Amino acid sequence: MITVLVPGPLRGEAGGASRLTVVATGSVGAVLDALAVTWPRLVRRIRDERGELRRYVNVYVDGEDCRHLGGVAAPVADGAEVQVLPSVAGG
């Protein structure tokens, strides 16, 4: 089981949930694939058309930036916590 932490700006795409649990093993991509079964609109906000992480979305696996661990290929162990954080811009 993997816990996915959903930030406030994306909770509307996840039925208002701040935490989602998925059964997936292997990689960030596998977690997002499993998440897409129930929450496809949420995953479209995280991934682009090629399946890569959107430029303005940061994903952390147990506190480590997954871009430094291989992006969507970053390993995710059972029991891990995946946090999604969209970039915030403003002035």
N, C-alpha and C positions, 0 to 999 in steps of 0.2 A: 504494500500500500504506500502510495506517495501522497503527501499533502501539498496542495497548491494554494499559496496565499494570493488572494485576488485583491488588488488595490481598489480604493473607492471609485476612481473614474471608470473602472471596467466592471464593476459589480452588476450594473444593469444588464450586461451580457451574460451574467452567471446567475440570474434569478435573485440577485441581491446578496448572494453568499459571499462571505469574506474568506472562507476556506472551502476547498473542494478536495475530495479524496478520489484517487483513481488507482486502478490496478494496472501497473505497467512496470516493465523492467528494461534496463539497458541504457537508454539515453534520453536527453531532453526531447528529442524528436518523438520517441516512443511515448513519452508522457503527454506531449501535445496531441499526438494521434489519438490516444485514449481519451483525452479531454474533449476532442472534437466530436466524438460519438454523441455526447450529450449536449455539449456547448459549442457548436460550430462557429457561431458569431463571435464568441470570445476568442477562439483560436485564430480567426481571420484578423483580429485586431493585434495579435501577437506575431503571426507569421505573414510573410509576403506570398506572392503567387508562386514563387519557386520553392516555397517551404522553408526558407531561411527566416531568421528572426528579423523583424522590422528594425530599421535603423534607430528608431526612437524608443524602442522597448528594451529594457535590461532584464535579464533573467539570471537569478542566482540559485545555485544548488548548495544547500547547507551553508549559505553565506558567501560562497565563491562565485564570482562573475563567470558565467558559463562561456562567454566569448574567449576567455583565457584558458578554458578547458576543452575547447573544440566546438563551440557553438551548439548547433542542434545535435551534434554527435557527442557532446559532453556526457560522461557517464553519470547515471543516477542509480544509487543503490536502494534496495527496499528499505522503507522507513524514512527516506530522505524528505526534506522540505524544499519545495521549489517556490521561489518568490518572484512574482512578476511586477516590474516597476516601469511604467511608462515615463519618459522624460517629461519634465515640466518646463515650459517656456513662458516668458512673460516679460513685462518691462515696467 
